[in-house]
Amino acid sequence: MRAAVLHEIGQDKLDVVDDMEATGFGPGKVKLRVRATGLCHSDLSAMSGVLPQPAPFVPGHEGAGEVVDVGDGVTSLKQGDRVLMCWLPACGACPSCKRGQTQLCLAGFMNAGTPNFRRSGGDVFGFAGTGTFAEEVVVAAGCAVPIPDDVPYEIAALIGCGVTTGLGAAINTAKVEAGSSVAVIGCGGVGISTIQGARVQGAAQIVAVDPVASRREAALRFGATEAVSPGEFADAKQRITAGEGFDYVFEVVGRSATARTAYENTRRGGTLCVVGAGAMDDFFQVNMFELFFDEKRILPSMYGGGDVLRSYERAIALWRAGRIDLEGLITHRVQLAGINDALDQMRSGEALRTCIAI
């Protein structure tokens, strides 16, 4: 079958091959035919080595498709079911799951160390234990979440990661209050979803911050009340909050420098919500006096900070009601053969989300 593979960490191009085989099928597993997958910035971060991932590997973790086979013991799914892929399934038995913090379950991460594919040259891993830049993939049954018939595969794929992450940061983690002021630093697909989450929550002012003009323009379409470049952010803070700072600032880049900017633009007693996935050697610094004196809450948000299954259902309900725009997030569409063009569009900031038809 066809798949896009990265042979070594640090390479900036994927190799589209036609001799890949999905492996690992057996009890408790399902084989999926991938129909659509989104390109998420985390895929680029894994390719560059910012996020840890063994190589060679097939990127992609934001996917949807149909079940083509089910292993022994799988009773919740059947052949032909339409599903989205959950790259972080909850085991239901670990301490995090028992506390209701299923987004912190580590069981799914264990899958990342087991090869999902094979070629003549040896084993190939799937990013985050999935690998949706392939025609077929084998995953644990808990990774395949049924979707209603009226949800297109493209939309379901985005809900599988970027939309859930962004909406959840505003709704679950920060719990944005109606009438509040919000700033979102980084307006790709996840940042735009965060803006939509803040709008759903009733924020009065939502300032989008991004260096790319087309992304600032897009942010206004999705609910931002103002969009500024990083150099204009200080002026926006002064005008909108009289210099006090915003009630909520979301960092959706994954860098310590932007996290520090977010912290400095959060009001005393306000909330900094860290949504971007960064590198292990990039350290965020805050001095002990300001940490105590300013009483700012620093809240990381992992995969939307809540039960992902409930978050999927909520995203679908909001989309059906017309309260969030998911179709508009897809700015580019390519076939698998054009995956490297999609990577370039993501790196340049031209694309919010590129949907890849597999």
PAZADO-173984 format. One line per 5 residues: number of its first residue (from 0); their letters; for each residue x, y, z of C-alpha. Coordinates in steps of 0.5 Angstrom, whole numbers, padded with zeros to 4 digits, always signed. Layout:
REM PAZADO-173984
NUM> A> X Y Z ~ ...
//
This chain:
REM PAZADO-173984
0> MRAAV> +0000 +0000 +0000 ~ +0002 +0007 -0001 ~ +0005 +0011 +0005 ~ +0009 +0017 +0006 ~ +0015 +0016 +0011
5> LHEIG> +0021 +0020 +0014 ~ +0027 +0016 +0014 ~ +0031 +0020 +0019 ~ +0029 +0025 +0024 ~ +0031 +0032 +0021
10> QDKLD> +0029 +0031 +0014 ~ +0024 +0036 +0011 ~ +0021 +0032 +0006 ~ +0017 +0025 +0006 ~ +0018 +0020 +0001
15> VVDDM> +0012 +0017 -0002 ~ +0012 +0009 -0002 ~ +0008 +0004 -0005 ~ +0011 -0002 -0001 ~ +0009 -0001 +0006
20> EATGF> +0005 -0006 +0010 ~ +0001 -0005 +0016 ~ +0003 -0009 +0022 ~ +0000 -0011 +0029 ~ -0007 -0014 +0027
25> GPGKV> -0009 -0019 +0032 ~ -0014 -0019 +0039 ~ -0016 -0012 +0041 ~ -0014 -0009 +0035 ~ -0018 -0006 +0028
30> KLRVR> -0015 -0005 +0021 ~ -0017 +0002 +0018 ~ -0018 +0005 +0011 ~ -0016 +0012 +0012 ~ -0020 +0017 +0008
35> ATGLC> -0018 +0024 +0010 ~ -0012 +0026 +0015 ~ -0010 +0033 +0017 ~ -0003 +0036 +0017 ~ -0002 +0038 +0024
40> HSDLS> +0004 +0042 +0026 ~ +0006 +0037 +0031 ~ +0008 +0033 +0025 ~ +0013 +0038 +0023 ~ +0015 +0038 +0030
45> AMSGV> +0016 +0030 +0030 ~ +0020 +0031 +0024 ~ +0025 +0036 +0026 ~ +0026 +0033 +0033 ~ +0022 +0038 +0037
50> LPQPA> +0018 +0032 +0039 ~ +0021 +0025 +0041 ~ +0019 +0020 +0036 ~ +0023 +0014 +0033 ~ +0025 +0014 +0026
55> PFVPG> +0023 +0011 +0021 ~ +0016 +0013 +0022 ~ +0010 +0015 +0018 ~ +0007 +0022 +0020 ~ +0000 +0024 +0021
60> HEGAG> -0005 +0023 +0027 ~ -0011 +0027 +0025 ~ -0015 +0022 +0021 ~ -0021 +0019 +0020 ~ -0024 +0013 +0015
65> EVVDV> -0027 +0006 +0016 ~ -0026 +0000 +0019 ~ -0024 -0006 +0015 ~ -0023 -0011 +0020 ~ -0023 -0013 +0027
70> GDGVT> -0019 -0017 +0031 ~ -0022 -0022 +0037 ~ -0025 -0019 +0043 ~ -0027 -0013 +0039 ~ -0035 -0012 +0040
75> SLKQG> -0036 -0004 +0040 ~ -0034 -0004 +0032 ~ -0035 -0008 +0026 ~ -0033 -0008 +0019 ~ -0035 -0001 +0015
80> DRVLM> -0036 +0003 +0021 ~ -0034 +0010 +0020 ~ -0029 +0013 +0025 ~ -0024 +0018 +0027 ~ -0018 +0016 +0030
85> CWLPA> -0016 +0018 +0037 ~ -0008 +0018 +0038 ~ -0009 +0018 +0046 ~ -0014 +0013 +0048 ~ -0016 +0012 +0055
90> CGACP> -0014 +0006 +0058 ~ -0020 +0007 +0064 ~ -0016 +0003 +0069 ~ -0010 +0008 +0071 ~ -0010 +0013 +0076
95> SCKRG> -0011 +0019 +0071 ~ -0017 +0015 +0068 ~ -0020 +0014 +0075 ~ -0019 +0021 +0077 ~ -0023 +0023 +0071
100> QTQLC> -0016 +0026 +0067 ~ -0017 +0021 +0062 ~ -0013 +0026 +0057 ~ -0007 +0025 +0062 ~ -0007 +0017 +0061
105> LAGFM> +0000 +0015 +0059 ~ -0003 +0008 +0056 ~ -0003 +0011 +0049 ~ +0004 +0013 +0049 ~ +0006 +0006 +0050
110> NAGTP> +0004 +0005 +0043 ~ +0009 +0010 +0040 ~ +0015 +0005 +0041 ~ +0012 -0001 +0037 ~ +0012 -0001 +0030
115> NFRRS> +0006 +0000 +0026 ~ +0009 -0002 +0019 ~ +0014 -0006 +0015 ~ +0018 -0005 +0009 ~ +0023 -0010 +0006
120> GGDVF> +0028 -0006 +0009 ~ +0025 -0007 +0016 ~ +0020 -0004 +0021 ~ +0017 +0003 +0021 ~ +0014 +0007 +0027
125> GFAGT> +0007 +0011 +0026 ~ +0007 +0018 +0029 ~ +0004 +0018 +0036 ~ +0002 +0010 +0035 ~ -0002 +0012 +0029
130> GTFAE> +0001 +0014 +0022 ~ -0005 +0017 +0018 ~ -0001 +0019 +0012 ~ -0002 +0011 +0010 ~ -0008 +0008 +0006
135> EVVVA> -0009 +0003 +0012 ~ -0007 +0003 +0019 ~ -0007 -0002 +0025 ~ -0009 +0001 +0032 ~ -0012 -0001 +0038
140> AGCAV> -0020 -0001 +0038 ~ -0020 +0004 +0043 ~ -0017 +0009 +0038 ~ -0022 +0008 +0033 ~ -0028 +0013 +0035
145> PIPDD> -0035 +0012 +0031 ~ -0038 +0018 +0028 ~ -0045 +0020 +0025 ~ -0046 +0019 +0018 ~ -0047 +0026 +0017
150> VPYEI> -0040 +0028 +0019 ~ -0035 +0028 +0013 ~ -0029 +0025 +0014 ~ -0025 +0031 +0013 ~ -0029 +0034 +0019
155> AALIG> -0028 +0028 +0023 ~ -0020 +0028 +0022 ~ -0020 +0035 +0025 ~ -0024 +0034 +0031 ~ -0019 +0028 +0032
160> CGVTT> -0014 +0033 +0034 ~ -0013 +0040 +0033 ~ -0020 +0042 +0034 ~ -0021 +0038 +0040 ~ -0014 +0041 +0043
165> GLGAA> -0016 +0049 +0041 ~ -0024 +0048 +0043 ~ -0022 +0045 +0050 ~ -0016 +0050 +0052 ~ -0022 +0055 +0052
170> INTAK> -0027 +0051 +0055 ~ -0024 +0046 +0059 ~ -0018 +0048 +0061 ~ -0018 +0056 +0062 ~ -0026 +0056 +0063
175> VEAGS> -0026 +0063 +0059 ~ -0032 +0067 +0063 ~ -0037 +0071 +0059 ~ -0035 +0078 +0058 ~ -0028 +0077 +0059
180> SVAVI> -0022 +0079 +0055 ~ -0017 +0074 +0051 ~ -0011 +0074 +0047 ~ -0009 +0068 +0043 ~ -0002 +0068 +0041
185> GCGGV> -0001 +0063 +0034 ~ -0007 +0063 +0030 ~ -0006 +0056 +0026 ~ -0011 +0051 +0026 ~ -0011 +0050 +0034
190> GISTI> -0010 +0057 +0035 ~ -0016 +0059 +0031 ~ -0020 +0053 +0034 ~ -0018 +0057 +0041 ~ -0021 +0063 +0038
195> QGARV> -0027 +0059 +0037 ~ -0028 +0056 +0044 ~ -0027 +0063 +0047 ~ -0032 +0066 +0042 ~ -0037 +0060 +0044
200> QGAAQ> -0036 +0062 +0052 ~ -0038 +0069 +0051 ~ -0031 +0073 +0051 ~ -0032 +0080 +0050 ~ -0025 +0082 +0047
205> IVAVD> -0021 +0076 +0043 ~ -0015 +0079 +0040 ~ -0011 +0074 +0035 ~ -0003 +0075 +0035 ~ +0001 +0072 +0029
210> PVASR> +0006 +0075 +0024 ~ +0003 +0072 +0018 ~ -0002 +0077 +0015 ~ -0007 +0072 +0012 ~ -0007 +0068 +0019
215> REAAL> -0009 +0075 +0022 ~ -0015 +0076 +0017 ~ -0017 +0069 +0018 ~ -0018 +0070 +0025 ~ -0022 +0075 +0024
220> RFGAT> -0027 +0071 +0020 ~ -0027 +0066 +0026 ~ -0029 +0070 +0032 ~ -0023 +0075 +0034 ~ -0025 +0082 +0035
225> EAVSP> -0018 +0084 +0033 ~ -0012 +0081 +0030 ~ -0005 +0084 +0031 ~ +0002 +0083 +0029 ~ +0007 +0081 +0035
230> GEFAD> +0010 +0088 +0034 ~ +0003 +0091 +0035 ~ +0001 +0087 +0041 ~ +0003 +0092 +0047 ~ -0001 +0097 +0044
235> AKQRI> -0007 +0093 +0044 ~ -0006 +0091 +0051 ~ -0006 +0098 +0053 ~ -0012 +0100 +0049 ~ -0016 +0094 +0051
240> TAGEG> -0014 +0093 +0058 ~ -0011 +0100 +0060 ~ -0005 +0096 +0061 ~ -0007 +0092 +0066 ~ -0007 +0085 +0061
245> FDYVF> -0012 +0080 +0059 ~ -0016 +0076 +0063 ~ -0014 +0070 +0059 ~ -0008 +0069 +0054 ~ -0007 +0063 +0050
250> EVVGR> +0000 +0061 +0048 ~ -0001 +0056 +0042 ~ +0006 +0056 +0039 ~ +0010 +0052 +0044 ~ +0016 +0056 +0045
255> SATAR> +0019 +0059 +0051 ~ +0020 +0066 +0048 ~ +0012 +0066 +0046 ~ +0010 +0063 +0053 ~ +0014 +0069 +0056
260> TAYEN> +0010 +0074 +0052 ~ +0004 +0071 +0054 ~ +0006 +0071 +0061 ~ +0007 +0078 +0061 ~ +0001 +0080 +0058
265> TRRGG> -0003 +0077 +0062 ~ -0006 +0081 +0068 ~ -0005 +0080 +0075 ~ -0009 +0074 +0077 ~ -0011 +0072 +0070
270> TLCVV> -0009 +0066 +0067 ~ -0004 +0064 +0062 ~ -0006 +0057 +0058 ~ +0000 +0054 +0055 ~ -0003 +0050 +0049
275> GAGAM> +0003 +0049 +0044 ~ +0007 +0043 +0044 ~ +0015 +0045 +0045 ~ +0022 +0042 +0046 ~ +0024 +0039 +0052
280> DDFFQ> +0030 +0043 +0052 ~ +0027 +0050 +0051 ~ +0026 +0052 +0058 ~ +0020 +0057 +0061 ~ +0023 +0062 +0066
285> VNMFE> +0019 +0066 +0071 ~ +0022 +0069 +0078 ~ +0020 +0067 +0084 ~ +0017 +0074 +0086 ~ +0013 +0075 +0080
290> LFFDE> +0010 +0068 +0081 ~ +0008 +0069 +0088 ~ +0006 +0077 +0087 ~ +0002 +0077 +0081 ~ -0002 +0071 +0082
295> KRILP> -0002 +0069 +0075 ~ -0005 +0062 +0074 ~ -0001 +0058 +0069 ~ -0005 +0052 +0066 ~ -0002 +0047 +0061
300> SMYGG> -0007 +0044 +0056 ~ -0006 +0037 +0054 ~ -0011 +0035 +0048 ~ -0016 +0040 +0050 ~ -0015 +0038 +0058
305> GDVLR> -0022 +0034 +0058 ~ -0025 +0027 +0057 ~ -0023 +0027 +0049 ~ -0030 +0023 +0047 ~ -0034 +0028 +0051
310> SYERA> -0030 +0033 +0047 ~ -0031 +0030 +0040 ~ -0039 +0030 +0042 ~ -0039 +0037 +0044 ~ -0035 +0039 +0037
315> IALWR> -0040 +0036 +0033 ~ -0046 +0039 +0037 ~ -0043 +0046 +0036 ~ -0041 +0045 +0029 ~ -0048 +0042 +0027
320> AGRID> -0051 +0048 +0031 ~ -0047 +0053 +0026 ~ -0043 +0055 +0033 ~ -0037 +0054 +0030 ~ -0034 +0053 +0023
325> LEGLI> -0030 +0047 +0021 ~ -0030 +0047 +0014 ~ -0027 +0054 +0014 ~ -0021 +0051 +0017 ~ -0019 +0047 +0011
330> THRVQ> -0015 +0052 +0007 ~ -0012 +0047 +0002 ~ -0013 +0040 +0000 ~ -0008 +0035 -0003 ~ -0007 +0028 -0005
335> LAGIN> -0002 +0024 -0002 ~ +0003 +0025 -0007 ~ +0003 +0032 -0006 ~ +0004 +0032 +0002 ~ +0011 +0035 +0001
340> DALDQ> +0007 +0041 -0002 ~ +0003 +0041 +0004 ~ +0009 +0041 +0009 ~ +0011 +0047 +0005 ~ +0005 +0051 +0006
345> MRSGE> +0005 +0049 +0014 ~ +0012 +0052 +0015 ~ +0010 +0058 +0011 ~ +0004 +0060 +0015 ~ +0000 +0060 +0008
350> ALRTC> -0005 +0054 +0011 ~ -0009 +0053 +0017 ~ -0010 +0046 +0016 ~ -0009 +0042 +0010 ~ -0013 +0036 +0009
355> IAI> -0010 +0030 +0005 ~ -0014 +0025 +0001 ~ -0011 +0018 +0002
//
